[in-house]
């Protein structure tokens, strides 16, 4: 997930171009602030302004890389574009420069990358792009993806139409997959022994610590205490893979790859 505090329409369009199709790009100010507080963005992108300076004091639940563009940098990029014999569009030129900057500054694997890799090993196969995109959205912003509405909205479907896509392929409900990914995010947070179940519930969008405990028990068979341990983490991965990531399920997910990829504006 990339959180971008940008007002310039060319920059906003360029960020959408350079982001990976699996990840969300958060541009709306209110949702961006929520993502910074409750989500796990891999990158925070902004232009140096007084407002950007105020954001230095805003903490996130993850270790996102912060990239600040200065007006001088943007002026330099525009001057380079104009000097070319056939200047590209401003958006395309910005996209090239941003891609270079992001590839240089945000290179470390995140816990979400590692989780998806671990899940693929548990399933014994490379996860389809559609499943990775679904999972990445939920893992990076579980506070936002508490139900199917935002997922269906991201796909351009109603919740009923989204459920129908899964039924036609004999897959479990998309809500089943959403719950499993949210509980993987829960186990990751609880791996920090200083985090209480009540605090985890608030951070991840559960209505209460009791709701979190019931959800964990009903879906995975584990208690939050059991899920804290490395053994509990492995049981979560294996349980998820065994129940819902068999060969037939992965083939069905491959048929839906384009559905969950982010649309590039």
Secondary structure, DSSP 4 states (H G I P E B T S, - for coil): -EEEE---HHHHHHHHHHS-TTS-EE-SHHHHHHHHHHS--SEEEEE-SHHHHHGGG---SS-PEEEEE-HHHHHHHHHHHHHSTTPPPHHHHHHHHHHHHHHHH--SPPHHHHHHHHHHHHHTSPPPHHHHHHHHHHHH-TTT-SSHHHHHHHHT--HHHHHHHHHHTTPPPHHHHHHHHHHHHHHHHHTSTTS-HHHHHHHHT-S-HHHHHHHHHHHHS--HHHHTSHHHHHHHHHHHHHHH-SHHHHHHHHTTHHHHSPPP-
